[in-house]
Amino acid sequence: MHIADVTMFYAPTSGGVRTYLEHKQRYLATQSGIRHSVLVPGKRLERQGAFHTLPAPPLGWTGYRLPLRGARWTQELCRLQPDLIEAGDPYRLAWAALAAGQRLGIPVIGFYHSDLPRLVDSRFGSGARRLAERYVRNLYTRFQEVLAPSRAMARQLRAIGVERVTVQPLGVDTQAFHPGYADPALRRRLGIGADTRLLVFAGRAAREKNIPLLLATARALGPAYHLLLIGPGMPRPPARNVTVIDGYMPTAQLARHLAACDALIHAGNHETFGLVVLEAMASGLPVIGIHAAALPELVLPGTGVLSTQTSCDGLVDATRTLFSLDPLAMGRRARRRVEEHYAWEQTLGSLIGHYRRLLGQPALSRGGSSHGRP
C-alpha cells in the first residue's frame, strides 16, 4: 500500500497539519507493507525520502507557500504512483489530487483540517460564507470519502450536503508531552511565586484563537493569576500578569513549559480539533475553554471547565471554578484520557483501517479504540 499526502498547510511553524503528517510518516515507516509520500510546497524541487517539494512562492508572513500551477502537482502525484491520495487542504492542491486520482484510477480522500466557511464568514460576512459552503460542497462531494477531525466538523459538513464523512481524530505524542518534563525554573524566570496560578496558551496568534479575549481575561483575573502566551505573532502584553514568548517553540521546549503550568486556557470557539488541548492534557494540565466546536469532545467533565459563553466573564468564571475544585486531580484524569483515546498509535491505527477499507484490503486486528462514523 502506497499512500500519498498532498497539502499546502505545511511550513516550519504551520502547527497541526505538519504535526499530523510528521507523526503519520514516522508511524507508517514502522508498518510492514506500507509506503508513504508527502508532497508539499517548498523553495525548490526536492525529492528526499518520503518528503517531496515543488517550488511555490511564499504566502505573506504565514510561512505557507501558494501553489500556482495545479497541473504540475497532478503530474508529480502521478509520478509517485500511489495507491491512495489524501488531500489536506481545500484549495488548488485538492483539485490537483482529484485530477491525479482520476488519471491513475485510485481513491482520493479529503481531510477537512480547515473550516473554510467559518474563516470566510469571520472576514467577509454571511453572504461570503454561503458562497464558501457551496464551494466546499462542490469540492468535498468529489472525494471517495472525507475525514473530519471531530464530530462537530462532521455534522457541519453533512449540514451543507457532504455525506461521505468519517470522524478521524488527530492524536498526541504521550511520550513527548508528559507531566514529568516540567521546567522547575519557569516560575523564577517569569518572576512569579509558587502560589500564583499559571495559565498557558500556545499556538498561532490567528484571529480565530481570540487572543484579545485571553488578555482581557488575564486583566480581569488580576495578579493572583499569570498568563503565558507562546507562539508566533503574539501581541505585546498590556498587563503585568501576562508574559509573551513570541515565536515558534520546538516540541521538547514546549513540553517543558506546558508541564510547568497549572492549566491551559483556550478562548477559541471554532476549533476543528485542538491539538494544543491534547498536548496540554498529556502534560497533566486541566483545560479552561469555551463549550463550542470540537473542545467538548476532548475536554470531558472532570478534565477541565468549559464556559457556555464566549466572553471575558465566562472565562473568568470557568477559571475560578476550576481552581475551586481539584485541578491536580483533573490534570491526572486529563492525562489518562489522552493515553486511553488519543495516543498517535491509536488514532493512526484507525486511519490505516480507513485506507484498507477504501482499497478493499482486509482490516488488521489491533487493540485500542476505533473512531468511525458517529
C-alpha positions, 0 to 999 in steps of 0.5 A, a space after each residue: 500500500 502506497 499512500 500519498 499526502 498532498 497539502 499546502 498547510 505545511 511550513 516550519 511553524 504551520 502547527 497541526 497539519 505538519 504535526 499530523 503528517 510528521 507523526 503519520 510518516 514516522 508511524 507508517 515507516 514502522 508498518 510492514 507493507 506500507 509506503 508513504 509520500 508527502 508532497 508539499 510546497 517548498 523553495 525548490 524541487 526536492 525529492 528526499 525520502 518520503 518528503 517531496 517539494 515543488 517550488 511555490 512562492 511564499 504566502 505573506 508572513 504565514 510561512 505557507 507557500 501558494 501553489 500556482 500551477 495545479 497541473 504540475 502537482 497532478 503530474 508529480 502525484 502521478 509520478 509517485 504512483 500511489 495507491 491512495 491520495 489524501 488531500 489536506 487542504 481545500 484549495 488548488 492542491 485538492 483539485 490537483 489530487 482529484 485530477 491525479 486520482 482520476 488519471 491513475 484510477 485510485 481513491 482520493 480522500 479529503 481531510 477537512 483540517 480547515 473550516 473554510 466557511 467559518 474563516 470566510 464568514 469571520 472576514 467577509 460576512 454571511 453572504 461570503 460564507 454561503 458562497 464558501 459552503 457551496 464551494 466546499 460542497 462542490 469540492 468535498 462531494 468529489 472525494 471517495 470519502 472525507 475525514 473530519 477531525 471531530 464530530 462537530 466538523 462532521 455534522 457541519 459538513 453533512 449540514 451543507 450536503 457532504 455525506 461521505 464523512 468519517 470522524 478521524 481524530 488527530 492524536 498526541 505524542 504521550 511520550 513527548 508531552 508528559 507531566 514529568 518534563 516540567 521546567 522547575 525554573 519557569 516560575 523564577 524566570 517569569 518572576 512569579 511565586 509558587 502560589 500564583 496560578 499559571 495559565 498557558 496558551 500556545 499556538 498561532 496568534 490567528 484571529 480565530 484563537 481570540 487572543 484579545 479575549 485571553 488578555 482581557 481575561 488575564 486583566 480581569 483575573 488580576 495578579 493572583 493569576 499569570 498568563 503565558 502566551 507562546 507562539 508566533 505573532 503574539 501581541 505585546 502584553 498590556 498587563 503585568 500578569 501576562 508574559 509573551 514568548 513570541 515565536 515558534 517553540 520546538 516540541 521538547 521546549 514546549 513540553 517543558 513549559 506546558 508541564 510547568 503550568 497549572 492549566 491551559 486556557 483556550 478562548 477559541 470557539 471554532 476549533 476543528 480539533 485542538 491539538 494544543 488541548 491534547 498536548 496540554 492534557 498529556 502534560 497533566 494540565 486541566 483545560 479552561 475553554 469555551 463549550 463550542 466546536 470540537 473542545 467538548 469532545 476532548 475536554 470531558 467533565 472532570 478534565 477541565 471547565 468549559 464556559 457556555 459563553 464566549 466572553 471575558 466573564 465566562 472565562 473568568 468564571 470557568 477559571 475560578 471554578 476550576 481552581 475551586 475544585 481539584 485541578 491536580 486531580 483533573 490534570 491526572 484524569 486529563 492525562 489518562 484520557 489522552 493515553 486511553 483515546 488519543 495516543 498517535 498509535 491509536 488514532 493512526 491505527 484507525 486511519 490505516 483501517 480507513 485506507 484498507 477499507 477504501 482499497 478493499 484490503 482486509 482490516 488488521 486486528 489491533 487493540 485500542 479504540 476505533 473512531 468511525 462514523 458517529 
